[in-house]
Amino acid sequence: MTKTSDLYDGVVARPYNSWSDIKFSAEMQKVQTSMTGNILFPSPVPTMKVFSAAVTDYVSQLAKAGTRDANAVAAKNVRRKNLIALVVQLGY
Protein backbone atom coordinates (compact mmCIF):
# COMPACT_ATOMS: atom_id res chain seq x y z
CA MET A 1 0.00 0.00 0.00
CA THR A 2 1.37 3.40 -0.96
CA LYS A 3 1.46 5.97 1.82
CA THR A 4 1.34 9.72 1.38
CA SER A 5 4.86 9.95 2.79
CA ASP A 6 6.11 7.62 0.02
CA LEU A 7 4.71 9.94 -2.63
CA TYR A 8 6.11 13.00 -0.89
CA ASP A 9 9.59 11.47 -0.67
CA GLY A 10 9.58 10.78 -4.39
CA VAL A 11 8.41 14.26 -5.32
CA VAL A 12 10.86 16.01 -3.00
CA ALA A 13 13.86 13.87 -3.91
CA ARG A 14 13.25 13.67 -7.67
CA PRO A 15 14.95 16.91 -8.73
CA TYR A 16 17.97 16.26 -6.53
CA ASN A 17 18.56 12.91 -8.17
CA SER A 18 18.60 14.40 -11.66
CA TRP A 19 20.83 17.42 -10.97
CA SER A 20 24.50 17.47 -11.81
CA ASP A 21 26.92 17.38 -8.90
CA ILE A 22 27.80 21.04 -9.39
CA LYS A 23 24.15 22.17 -9.39
CA PHE A 24 23.33 19.92 -6.44
CA SER A 25 26.26 21.33 -4.49
CA ALA A 26 25.25 24.93 -5.22
CA GLU A 27 21.61 24.31 -4.30
CA MET A 28 22.51 22.59 -1.02
CA GLN A 29 24.76 25.52 -0.13
CA LYS A 30 21.82 27.86 -0.86
CA VAL A 31 19.58 25.83 1.46
CA GLN A 32 22.28 25.93 4.12
CA THR A 33 22.75 29.70 3.81
CA SER A 34 19.02 30.40 3.72
CA MET A 35 18.16 28.35 6.78
CA THR A 36 21.13 29.01 9.05
CA GLY A 37 20.06 31.50 11.70
CA ASN A 38 16.67 32.03 10.04
CA ILE A 39 14.02 32.82 12.66
CA LEU A 40 11.37 31.20 10.45
CA PHE A 41 13.09 27.85 11.06
CA PRO A 42 13.81 27.90 14.80
CA SER A 43 14.40 24.16 15.25
CA PRO A 44 14.76 22.33 11.95
CA VAL A 45 15.19 18.57 11.84
CA PRO A 46 17.95 17.72 11.20
CA THR A 47 19.68 20.57 12.96
CA MET A 48 21.54 23.08 10.83
CA LYS A 49 24.76 21.91 12.47
CA VAL A 50 24.18 18.39 11.13
CA PHE A 51 23.02 19.64 7.72
CA SER A 52 25.93 22.08 7.40
CA ALA A 53 28.43 19.34 8.26
CA ALA A 54 26.90 17.11 5.58
CA VAL A 55 27.08 19.91 2.99
CA THR A 56 30.71 20.63 3.85
CA ASP A 57 31.55 16.93 3.72
CA TYR A 58 29.85 16.55 0.33
CA VAL A 59 31.59 19.60 -1.18
CA SER A 60 34.94 18.35 0.09
CA GLN A 61 34.37 14.87 -1.32
CA LEU A 62 33.14 16.35 -4.60
CA ALA A 63 36.49 18.07 -5.01
CA LYS A 64 38.32 14.80 -4.33
CA ALA A 65 36.11 12.99 -6.85
CA GLY A 66 37.33 15.39 -9.52
CA THR A 67 40.40 13.16 -9.86
CA ARG A 68 38.05 10.44 -11.21
CA ASP A 69 39.45 8.00 -8.65
CA ALA A 70 36.83 5.24 -8.32
CA ASN A 71 36.97 5.23 -4.52
CA ALA A 72 36.60 9.01 -4.32
CA VAL A 73 33.64 8.97 -6.72
CA ALA A 74 31.97 6.17 -4.73
CA ALA A 75 32.50 8.10 -1.48
CA LYS A 76 31.04 11.23 -3.11
CA ASN A 77 27.99 9.28 -4.22
CA VAL A 78 27.41 7.99 -0.68
CA ARG A 79 27.66 11.52 0.71
CA ARG A 80 25.27 12.80 -1.95
CA LYS A 81 22.73 10.12 -1.07
CA ASN A 82 23.04 11.00 2.63
CA LEU A 83 22.64 14.70 1.90
CA ILE A 84 19.53 14.05 -0.20
CA ALA A 85 18.05 12.13 2.74
CA LEU A 86 18.78 15.08 5.04
CA VAL A 87 17.29 17.71 2.72
CA VAL A 88 14.16 15.56 2.25
CA GLN A 89 13.91 15.37 6.03
CA LEU A 90 14.20 19.17 6.18
CA GLY A 91 11.34 19.32 3.68
CA TYR A 92 9.01 17.73 6.17
URLINDA-V127137 format. One record per residue. RES is the residue in three letters. D_LAST is the distance of its C-alpha to the last C-alpha in Angstrom with 1 decimal. Layout:
res	d_last
RES	D_LAST
RES	D_LAST
This chain:
res	d_last
MET	20.8
THR	17.7
LYS	14.6
THR	12.1
SER	9.4
ASP	12.2
LEU	12.5
TYR	9.0
ASP	9.3
GLY	12.7
VAL	12.0
VAL	9.5
ALA	11.8
ARG	15.0
PRO	16.1
TYR	15.6
ASN	17.9
SER	20.5
TRP	20.8
SER	23.7
ASP	23.4
ILE	24.6
LYS	22.2
PHE	19.2
SER	20.6
ALA	21.1
GLU	17.7
MET	16.1
GLN	18.7
LYS	17.8
VAL	14.1
GLN	15.7
THR	18.4
SER	16.3
MET	14.0
THR	16.8
GLY	18.5
ASN	16.7
ILE	17.2
LEU	14.3
PHE	12.0
PRO	14.2
SER	12.4
PRO	9.4
VAL	8.4
PRO	10.3
THR	13.0
MET	14.4
LYS	17.5
VAL	16.0
PHE	14.2
SER	17.5
ALA	19.6
ALA	17.9
VAL	18.5
THR	22.0
ASP	22.7
TYR	21.7
VAL	23.8
SER	26.6
GLN	26.6
LEU	26.5
ALA	29.7
LYS	31.3
ALA	30.4
GLY	32.5
THR	35.5
ARG	34.6
ASP	35.2
ALA	33.8
ASN	32.4
ALA	30.8
VAL	29.1
ALA	27.9
ALA	26.5
LYS	24.8
ASN	23.2
VAL	21.9
ARG	20.4
ARG	18.8
LYS	17.3
ASN	16.0
LEU	14.6
ILE	12.8
ALA	11.2
LEU	10.2
VAL	9.0
VAL	6.8
GLN	5.4
LEU	5.4
GLY	3.8
TYR	0.0
